[in-house]
Amino acid sequence: MHYNYCKQPDIFFISDRPDMNRGSYRIWVDYLVKSLTLIGFSAKIVHSNNIYKEVTNESFVIFDKGLSASLINKVRSEIMLDVLFGSINPPAKDVLPVDFVIVGSREEASRLSKYTNIIYVPLVELPLHYLPFKVHADREVIKICYHGNALHLSSFLSSGLKLALEDLQSELKAAQRSLELTIISNVEKPWWIIGKPDINIKYLKYDWQTFPLQIVNYDIGIVPNCYNRSANRPISYLLKKVLNMELSDSDIILRMKSKSNFGRLLVFMQAGVPAVADLTPSHLELLGNLRYGFCASNRESWLKGLRQLIYASERNKVANEAKKYVSEKFDPVQWAQNFIEDITLIKKLTHEKDLKLSLNLN
């Protein structure tokens, strides 16, 4: 459904800290501006000091992630026009003075449910979307890749991934093959103590320009995101008997960030690299169909998923299905159009609400 105004809206993204290595800026500001421009809308990135010169009644003003409530209030007070304001993935502890917020996952939407209007914009890496399908070949060294913040590396231990990688290395060694893990993170060589597997590991510092060229060289992607543990048998029994609370010793207990999203998994699928990921809600959105990749929650399930991808024939099958799926479902042009429809509808409903309030007051 399309909601049209007499004048096409101008969309301004306020960013005082542009940095393409920062994912929220790269995807929700720079790439979104490029996609909106591609479908014919006026979208641009401006500094907060320059916004006042161009804004009109039909404008939308969206604040980059990390911009404070005081700055937003300052801008709002100086723009004396009928403008809608939005914010990109704000912190949960604050309630910013905006009309809508932008999120990248169901988890983030739940975390920010105090806001009335939430717009979902998936974390699509624009350069990877347009890559051709990757063709995998069998080779002696299986190259596995992790990319993300170095702080998450400790999850290799509790998830069972550390032991699964060591098990896989032993199996490959018996077959005259080997395993190599590459960590692409925000630091050159992270200080990694908890969860570091005893296998061959290489380190690369993330750079947004070289990353698309690097990631296509890997055979398997891994996406640990949770801290896992199994229920304790004596405690489970006690809770069941005393409190009538069901807790089995086979239950999986997951601890995850409230800002979890599928961005790191989607990157592998876009690049044609089959992946094994943990059981966060967003990952299940992409991996609900086993043809697109595998989910894991313990040592055995990580190892099973990795085993299924050690041969090129299976990697090609999974990677092609996954890339086809995400290319169709997360087409950046379509999502840019969805974004326009969402903000236009919010403005329409806001006008109707303001008009109703005005009539009631009179």
C-alpha positions as CSV (number, residue, x, y, z in Angstrom):
1,M,0.0,0.0,0.0
2,H,1.3,3.5,-0.9
3,Y,0.6,6.7,0.9
4,N,1.3,9.8,-1.3
5,Y,1.7,13.4,-0.4
6,C,1.5,16.3,-2.8
7,K,5.3,16.7,-2.4
8,Q,7.9,14.0,-2.2
9,P,9.5,14.1,1.2
10,D,13.1,15.0,1.8
11,I,14.8,12.6,4.2
12,F,17.7,13.9,6.2
13,F,20.0,11.6,8.2
14,I,21.9,13.6,10.9
15,S,25.3,12.1,11.7
16,D,28.0,14.0,13.5
17,R,30.3,10.9,13.5
18,P,30.3,9.3,10.0
19,D,32.4,6.1,10.0
20,M,31.9,3.3,7.5
21,N,33.5,0.8,9.9
22,R,30.6,1.4,12.3
23,G,27.9,-0.9,11.2
24,S,24.9,1.2,12.3
25,Y,26.2,4.1,10.3
26,R,27.2,2.1,7.2
27,I,23.9,0.2,6.9
28,W,21.2,2.4,8.4
29,V,22.7,5.7,7.1
30,D,25.0,5.4,4.1
31,Y,23.5,2.3,2.5
32,L,19.9,3.3,3.2
33,V,20.6,6.7,1.7
34,K,22.0,5.1,-1.4
35,S,19.0,2.7,-1.7
36,L,16.5,5.6,-1.2
37,T,18.2,7.6,-3.9
38,L,18.1,4.7,-6.2
39,I,14.3,4.6,-6.1
40,G,14.1,8.3,-6.7
41,F,13.8,9.9,-3.2
42,S,15.7,12.8,-1.9
43,A,17.9,11.5,0.9
44,K,21.1,13.0,2.3
45,I,23.5,12.9,5.2
46,V,24.0,16.2,7.1
47,H,25.7,17.4,10.2
48,S,23.4,18.6,13.0
49,N,24.7,22.2,12.5
50,N,23.5,22.2,8.9
51,I,20.0,20.7,9.1
52,Y,18.2,23.9,9.6
53,K,19.0,25.2,6.1
54,E,17.1,22.6,4.0
55,V,14.3,21.1,6.1
56,T,10.7,21.7,5.0
57,N,7.2,20.6,6.3
58,E,7.4,17.4,4.2
59,S,10.8,16.4,5.6
60,F,11.8,13.5,7.8
61,V,14.8,13.9,10.1
62,I,16.5,10.8,11.4
63,F,19.2,10.8,14.0
64,D,22.2,8.5,13.8
65,K,22.8,5.9,16.6
66,G,24.4,7.5,19.6
67,L,23.1,11.0,19.3
68,S,21.9,12.3,22.6
69,A,18.5,13.4,23.8
70,S,19.8,16.9,24.4
71,L,21.0,17.2,20.8
72,I,17.7,15.9,19.5
73,N,15.7,18.4,21.7
74,K,18.0,21.2,20.5
75,V,17.3,20.3,16.8
76,R,13.6,19.9,17.4
77,S,13.3,23.2,19.2
78,E,15.0,25.1,16.4
79,I,13.0,23.4,13.5
80,M,9.6,25.1,13.8
81,L,8.0,23.0,11.2
82,D,5.7,20.0,10.9
83,V,8.6,17.5,10.7
84,L,8.7,13.8,11.8
85,F,11.8,12.8,13.8
86,G,13.3,9.3,14.1
87,S,16.3,7.7,15.8
88,I,18.4,4.7,14.8
89,N,18.5,1.9,17.4
90,P,18.6,4.1,20.6
91,P,19.6,2.7,24.0
92,A,16.9,0.9,25.9
93,K,17.4,2.9,29.1
94,D,16.4,6.2,27.4
95,V,13.2,7.4,25.8
96,L,14.3,9.8,23.1
97,P,12.0,12.6,21.9
98,V,11.3,11.0,18.5
99,D,8.3,9.9,16.6
100,F,9.8,6.5,15.5
101,V,12.8,4.3,15.9
102,I,14.7,2.1,13.5
103,V,15.7,-1.5,14.5
104,G,17.2,-4.5,12.8
105,S,15.7,-7.4,14.6
106,R,12.8,-8.8,16.6
107,E,15.0,-8.7,19.7
108,E,15.7,-5.0,19.2
109,A,12.0,-4.2,18.6
110,S,11.1,-6.0,21.8
111,R,13.8,-4.1,23.7
112,L,12.4,-0.8,22.4
113,S,8.7,-1.6,22.8
114,K,8.2,1.6,24.9
115,Y,8.2,3.5,21.5
116,T,4.9,3.5,19.6
117,N,6.3,3.4,16.1
118,I,9.1,0.9,15.3
119,I,10.4,0.5,11.8
120,Y,12.3,-2.7,10.8
121,V,15.2,-2.2,8.4
122,P,17.3,-5.4,8.0
123,L,21.1,-5.2,8.2
124,V,21.8,-5.7,4.5
125,E,25.4,-5.2,3.4
126,L,24.9,-3.5,0.0
127,P,28.2,-4.7,-1.7
128,L,27.6,-8.3,-0.8
129,H,24.0,-8.3,-2.1
130,Y,25.3,-7.8,-5.7
131,L,28.0,-10.5,-5.5
132,P,27.7,-13.4,-7.9
133,F,27.0,-16.9,-6.6
134,K,30.2,-18.5,-5.1
135,V,31.4,-21.8,-6.3
136,H,33.0,-23.9,-3.6
137,A,35.8,-26.5,-4.3
138,D,37.1,-29.3,-2.2
139,R,40.5,-28.6,-0.7
140,E,42.7,-30.0,2.1
141,V,42.4,-27.0,4.4
142,I,38.9,-26.2,5.5
143,K,38.8,-22.4,6.1
144,I,36.3,-21.3,8.8
145,C,35.5,-17.7,9.5
146,Y,34.2,-15.7,12.5
147,H,33.5,-12.0,12.1
148,G,32.3,-9.6,14.8
149,N,33.2,-7.8,18.0
150,A,36.1,-9.5,19.8
151,L,34.1,-9.3,23.1
152,H,31.9,-12.1,21.8
153,L,34.7,-14.6,21.4
154,S,34.2,-16.0,24.9
155,S,30.9,-17.5,23.7
156,F,33.0,-20.1,21.9
157,L,33.3,-21.9,25.3
158,S,29.8,-21.9,26.8
159,S,28.2,-22.7,23.4
160,G,30.4,-25.8,22.9
161,L,31.9,-24.4,19.8
162,K,35.4,-24.5,21.1
163,L,35.3,-28.2,21.7
164,A,33.4,-28.8,18.4
165,L,36.2,-27.1,16.4
166,E,38.8,-29.2,18.2
167,D,36.8,-32.3,17.5
168,L,36.5,-31.4,13.8
169,Q,40.2,-30.7,13.6
170,S,41.0,-34.3,15.0
171,E,38.6,-35.8,12.4
172,L,40.1,-33.9,9.5
173,K,43.6,-34.8,10.6
174,A,42.7,-38.5,10.5
175,A,41.6,-37.9,6.9
176,Q,44.8,-36.1,6.0
177,R,43.1,-32.7,6.0
178,S,43.3,-29.7,8.3
179,L,41.3,-26.8,9.7
180,E,42.0,-23.0,9.8
181,L,40.0,-20.5,11.7
182,T,40.1,-16.8,10.8
183,I,38.9,-14.1,13.3
184,I,37.9,-10.9,11.7
185,S,37.2,-8.4,14.5
186,N,37.5,-4.8,15.6
187,V,41.1,-5.2,16.8
188,E,44.3,-6.4,15.1
189,K,44.8,-9.4,17.4
190,P,42.3,-9.7,20.3
191,W,43.3,-10.7,23.8
192,W,41.4,-14.0,23.7
193,I,41.5,-16.2,26.9
194,I,38.1,-17.8,27.4
195,G,36.9,-20.1,24.7
196,K,40.0,-20.0,22.5
197,P,40.2,-23.4,20.6
198,D,43.5,-25.3,20.3
199,I,43.6,-25.0,16.5
200,N,45.3,-22.9,13.8
201,I,44.0,-19.4,14.1
202,K,44.6,-16.3,12.0
203,Y,43.5,-12.7,12.8
204,L,42.4,-9.8,10.6
205,K,41.2,-6.4,11.6
206,Y,37.8,-5.5,10.1
207,D,37.9,-2.9,7.3
208,W,34.6,-2.2,5.5
209,Q,36.4,-1.8,2.1
210,T,38.4,-5.1,2.1
211,F,35.8,-7.2,4.0
212,P,33.6,-8.1,1.0
213,L,36.8,-9.3,-0.8
214,Q,37.9,-11.3,2.2
215,I,34.8,-13.1,3.3
216,V,34.1,-14.8,0.0
217,N,37.4,-16.8,0.4
218,Y,36.0,-18.9,3.3
219,D,34.3,-22.3,3.3
220,I,32.2,-22.1,6.4
221,G,30.9,-19.2,8.6
222,I,30.3,-19.6,12.3
223,V,28.0,-17.2,14.3
224,P,28.1,-17.8,18.1
225,N,26.1,-15.1,19.9
226,C,24.7,-16.7,23.1
227,Y,26.1,-17.9,26.4
228,N,24.6,-21.4,26.9
229,R,24.3,-23.8,29.8
230,S,22.3,-26.8,30.6
231,A,19.9,-27.0,33.6
232,N,21.4,-28.5,36.8
233,R,19.8,-31.9,37.6
234,P,19.5,-31.5,41.5
235,I,18.2,-27.9,41.2
236,S,15.8,-28.9,38.5
237,Y,14.4,-31.7,40.7
238,L,14.1,-29.3,43.7
239,L,12.3,-26.6,41.7
240,K,9.9,-29.2,40.3
241,K,9.0,-30.7,43.7
242,V,8.9,-27.6,45.8
243,L,7.7,-24.9,43.4
244,N,5.9,-27.0,40.8
245,M,8.2,-25.4,38.2
246,E,9.2,-27.4,35.1
247,L,12.9,-27.3,34.4
248,S,14.5,-30.4,32.8
249,D,18.2,-31.1,33.0
250,S,18.1,-31.4,29.2
251,D,16.8,-27.9,28.8
252,I,18.9,-25.3,27.0
253,I,19.4,-22.0,28.9
254,L,20.4,-19.2,26.6
255,R,21.7,-15.8,27.6
256,M,21.9,-13.3,24.7
257,K,22.1,-9.6,24.2
258,S,18.8,-7.8,23.9
259,K,20.3,-6.1,20.9
260,S,20.9,-9.4,19.1
261,N,20.3,-9.4,15.3
262,F,21.1,-11.6,12.3
263,G,23.6,-9.2,10.7
264,R,26.6,-11.4,11.1
265,L,24.8,-14.4,9.8
266,L,23.2,-12.5,6.9
267,V,26.6,-11.4,5.7
268,F,27.7,-15.1,5.2
269,M,24.5,-15.9,3.4
270,Q,24.9,-12.9,1.1
271,A,28.5,-13.9,0.4
272,G,27.7,-17.5,-0.5
273,V,29.4,-18.9,2.6
274,P,27.3,-21.6,4.3
275,A,27.0,-21.0,8.1
276,V,26.3,-22.6,11.4
277,A,24.8,-20.2,13.9
278,D,23.3,-20.4,17.4
279,L,19.7,-20.3,18.4
280,T,18.9,-16.6,18.8
281,P,15.4,-15.7,17.5
282,S,16.8,-13.7,14.5
283,H,19.0,-16.6,13.4
284,L,15.9,-18.8,13.4
285,E,14.2,-16.3,11.1
286,L,16.9,-17.1,8.5
287,L,17.7,-20.7,9.3
288,G,14.2,-22.1,9.9
289,N,14.6,-24.0,6.7
290,L,17.5,-26.5,7.0
291,R,18.3,-25.9,3.3
292,Y,19.8,-22.5,4.2
293,G,22.2,-23.5,7.0
294,F,22.4,-25.0,10.5
295,C,21.6,-24.0,14.0
296,A,23.5,-25.2,17.1
297,S,23.3,-25.0,20.9
298,N,25.9,-27.4,22.2
299,R,29.1,-29.2,21.3
300,E,27.3,-32.0,19.4
301,S,25.1,-29.7,17.3
302,W,28.0,-27.4,16.3
303,L,30.1,-30.4,15.3
304,K,27.2,-31.9,13.3
305,G,26.6,-28.7,11.4
306,L,30.3,-28.2,10.7
307,R,30.7,-31.9,9.5
308,Q,27.9,-31.5,7.0
309,L,29.8,-28.6,5.3
310,I,33.3,-30.1,5.0
311,Y,32.6,-31.2,1.4
312,A,32.2,-28.8,-1.5
313,S,29.1,-30.4,-2.9
314,E,27.1,-29.8,0.3
315,R,28.6,-26.3,0.7
316,N,27.5,-25.3,-2.8
317,K,24.0,-26.7,-2.2
318,V,23.5,-24.9,1.1
319,A,25.2,-21.7,0.0
320,N,23.2,-21.4,-3.3
321,E,19.9,-21.9,-1.5
322,A,20.8,-19.4,1.2
323,K,22.0,-16.7,-1.2
324,K,18.9,-17.1,-3.4
325,Y,16.7,-16.9,-0.3
326,V,18.3,-13.7,1.2
327,S,18.7,-12.0,-2.2
328,E,14.9,-12.2,-2.7
329,K,13.8,-11.6,0.9
330,F,16.3,-8.8,1.6
331,D,16.5,-6.9,-1.6
332,P,17.7,-3.4,-0.5
333,V,15.5,-1.6,-3.1
334,Q,12.4,-3.3,-1.9
335,W,13.2,-2.5,1.8
336,A,13.9,1.1,0.8
337,Q,10.4,1.2,-0.6
338,N,9.0,-0.4,2.5
339,F,10.8,2.2,4.6
340,I,9.1,5.0,2.6
341,E,5.7,3.4,3.1
342,D,6.3,3.0,6.8
343,I,7.4,6.6,7.5
344,T,4.7,8.0,5.3
345,L,2.1,6.0,7.1
346,I,3.4,7.1,10.5
347,K,3.2,10.8,9.4
348,K,-0.4,10.3,8.1
349,L,-1.4,8.7,11.4
350,T,0.4,11.4,13.4
351,H,-1.5,14.1,11.5
352,E,-4.8,12.4,12.1
353,K,-4.1,12.1,15.8
354,D,-3.0,15.7,16.0
355,L,-6.2,16.8,14.1
356,K,-8.4,14.8,16.4
357,L,-6.8,16.2,19.5
358,S,-7.1,19.8,18.1
359,L,-10.8,19.2,17.4
360,N,-11.4,17.9,20.9
361,L,-9.7,20.9,22.4
362,N,-11.9,23.2,20.4
